[in-house]
Amino acid sequence: MSIPLDHFEVSFLPGDPPKIIRIEEDPQAAAHWSLFNLEPGDGYTGALALDGHPDQLKLFRWGEE
């Protein structure tokens, strides 16, 4: 990551999509980012952060058709 973990803040409120709410170096930059929760498999969790707002996101699972 290019930003230290203590220089940005994220929100994971129940019922709301995860989002970046503050980036210390550039307060307006948080609005440019999209944050997605990933559930890659039992016992694992993950996240995807993208600079921008994609129209769609596709998740492919290894070994599934």
N, C-alpha and C positions, 0 to 999 in steps of 0.2 A: 504494500500500500504506500502511496506517496504522501499521505497525511498521517501524522502520529495519532494513535487511538484516542488520546485525550484532547484532541483538537476538533472533534466533531461529535455530534449528538444524534442519536436515532430514536425513533418512537416505535414500539411494538405493542400498542394498546389493543386489547381484545376487541374484535369486531371492526377494527380499522386496518387498512393495509399498512405494512411497515413503510417508514419514510425517513429520510435524512432531514432533520429539522434545523440543524445549525452546523456551519463550518466556520471555525474561528477566523481563519485568514481572509475569508470572503463571505460575508453574511448573505449576499444574493445568490451565491453558488448553490446553496441547498435546493433551490427551486429547479435547477437544471438536472438533478439526479433522480433516478428511479431505483427503488430497492424492492427486491422480490425475495420472499421466503421460499426455500427449497426443502423438500423432504425426499432425499435420495434413497432412503431405505430404512428399515427398522433399526432403531438405535442411532441414527445419524440425523444431523440437521445441517443446513447450509443457507447461504444467502448469495444473491447476485446483485451487484451494484452496477448500474449503467449510467453513463453520462448521456442523458437524453430521455425521451419518452417514446418507446417503441409502440407501434400499433398493435403488435401481437408478439407473444413469446411462446415458443414451442419447447416442451420438455420431452426428451427421448430417454427411455430407460433401456439400459444395456440388456440384451437378451429377450426383449419384448417385441412383438410385431405390431 
